[in-house]
Amino acid sequence: MNGNERLYFVIYDISDPKRWRSVFRTMHGYGEWVQLSVFQTRLSRVRHAELIADLDGIIHHDEDHVVIIDVGAADKVEPKVVSLGKRSFTVVEREPVIV
């Protein structure tokens, strides 16, 4: 297991539906979908930089907004979450990466 991974929440507000879909598809490659424009991810420093570069190449900085929140070391953090409604919330687990 990679002790250098951190847990991040990525929240975005994209004004154009085509760019929104592109960001949504990109985020599926990095983490787990939580809600409409919210993902949680476990990322190393390198994968975090790759994510920022990928999103930076998609969004229009004068129209869109992306927030990446660093929650802490993925193996140690225990986020306190209240989840209401039909979907339950669980912290994304480390999964093997097949290259």
SULKA-V359110 format. One record per residue. N is the residue number from 1. RES is the residue in one letter. PSI is psi in whole degrees, -180 to 180 (999 if undefined). OMEGA is omega as a letter, one per 40 degrees, with the letter a starting at -180 (* if undefined). Layout:
n & res & psi & omega
N & RES & PSI & OMEGA
N & RES & PSI & OMEGA
//
This chain:
n & res & psi & omega
1 & M & 149 & a
2 & N & 105 & i
3 & G & -4 & a
4 & N & 1 & i
5 & E & 148 & i
6 & R & 153 & i
7 & L & 129 & i
8 & Y & 146 & i
9 & F & 133 & i
10 & V & 121 & a
11 & I & 133 & a
12 & Y & 151 & i
13 & D & 104 & a
14 & I & 126 & a
15 & S & -25 & a
16 & D & 128 & a
17 & P & -36 & i
18 & K & -45 & i
19 & R & -37 & i
20 & W & -46 & i
21 & R & -38 & i
22 & S & -43 & i
23 & V & -43 & i
24 & F & -47 & i
25 & R & -41 & i
26 & T & -45 & a
27 & M & -32 & i
28 & H & -26 & i
29 & G & -10 & a
30 & Y & -26 & a
31 & G & -163 & a
32 & E & 131 & i
33 & W & 132 & i
34 & V & -46 & a
35 & Q & 173 & a
36 & L & -61 & a
37 & S & 40 & a
38 & V & 130 & i
39 & F & 154 & i
40 & Q & 143 & a
41 & T & 154 & i
42 & R & 116 & a
43 & L & 142 & i
44 & S & 173 & i
45 & R & -40 & a
46 & V & -47 & a
47 & R & -34 & i
48 & H & -45 & i
49 & A & -40 & i
50 & E & -42 & i
51 & L & -48 & i
52 & I & -44 & i
53 & A & -44 & i
54 & D & -48 & a
55 & L & -38 & i
56 & D & -33 & i
57 & G & -13 & a
58 & I & -45 & a
59 & I & 159 & i
60 & H & 115 & a
61 & H & -24 & a
62 & D & -6 & a
63 & E & -26 & a
64 & D & 166 & i
65 & H & 131 & i
66 & V & 133 & i
67 & V & 128 & i
68 & I & 116 & a
69 & I & 121 & i
70 & D & 113 & a
71 & V & -27 & i
72 & G & -175 & a
73 & A & 123 & a
74 & A & -34 & a
75 & D & -11 & a
76 & K & -23 & a
77 & V & 141 & i
78 & E & 86 & a
79 & P & 140 & i
80 & K & 111 & a
81 & V & 134 & i
82 & V & 123 & a
83 & S & 118 & a
84 & L & 144 & i
85 & G & -168 & a
86 & K & -21 & a
87 & R & 134 & i
88 & S & 161 & i
89 & F & 130 & i
90 & T & 146 & i
91 & V & 136 & a
92 & V & 133 & a
93 & E & 158 & i
94 & R & 132 & i
95 & E & 151 & i
96 & P & 144 & i
97 & V & 123 & i
98 & I & 123 & a
99 & V & 999 & *
//
